[in-house]
């Protein structure tokens, strides 16, 4: 049971880490989009751009 829990936690963690890595790829546009108080909006914009790139 412990191994299954570890595997489940690991797979969730990997997804989050990959999402953060993708946001780092968009760091230059994020600098242009605004300041830290707008990071939520910037994150959403980056996620939308990423999803558009996946659909293409």
C-alpha positions as CSV (number, residue, x, y, z in Angstrom):
1,X,0.0,0.0,0.0
2,X,2.8,2.4,0.8
3,X,4.4,1.9,-2.6
4,X,1.1,2.7,-4.3
5,X,0.7,5.9,-2.3
6,X,4.2,6.9,-3.1
7,X,3.7,6.3,-6.8
8,X,0.4,8.3,-6.8
9,X,2.1,11.2,-5.0
10,X,5.1,11.0,-7.4
11,X,2.9,11.2,-10.5
12,X,1.0,14.2,-9.1
13,X,4.3,15.9,-8.2
14,X,5.8,15.3,-11.7
15,X,2.8,16.9,-13.3
16,X,3.2,20.0,-11.1
17,X,6.9,20.2,-11.8
18,X,6.4,19.9,-15.5
19,X,3.9,22.7,-15.3
20,X,6.4,24.9,-13.5
21,X,9.0,24.0,-16.0
22,X,6.7,25.1,-18.9
23,X,6.1,28.4,-17.2
24,X,9.8,28.9,-16.9
25,X,10.1,28.5,-20.7
26,X,7.7,31.5,-20.9
27,X,9.7,33.6,-18.5
28,X,10.6,36.2,-21.1
29,X,7.0,36.9,-22.1
30,X,6.1,37.0,-18.4
31,X,8.6,39.8,-17.8
32,X,6.9,41.8,-20.5
33,X,3.4,41.1,-19.2
34,X,3.7,42.9,-15.9
35,X,4.7,42.9,-12.3
36,X,4.5,40.3,-9.5
37,X,1.0,41.4,-8.4
38,X,-0.3,40.3,-11.7
39,X,1.4,36.8,-11.6
40,X,-2.0,35.1,-11.6
41,X,-3.1,36.7,-14.8
42,X,0.4,36.1,-16.3
43,X,0.2,32.4,-15.3
44,X,-3.2,32.1,-17.0
45,X,-2.0,33.8,-20.1
46,X,1.0,31.5,-20.3
47,X,-1.2,28.4,-19.7
48,X,-3.5,29.5,-22.6
49,X,-0.5,30.1,-24.9
50,X,0.8,26.6,-24.0
51,X,-2.5,25.0,-24.7
52,X,-2.7,26.7,-28.0
53,X,0.8,25.5,-28.9
54,X,-0.3,21.9,-28.0
55,X,-3.4,22.2,-30.2
56,X,-1.4,23.3,-33.2
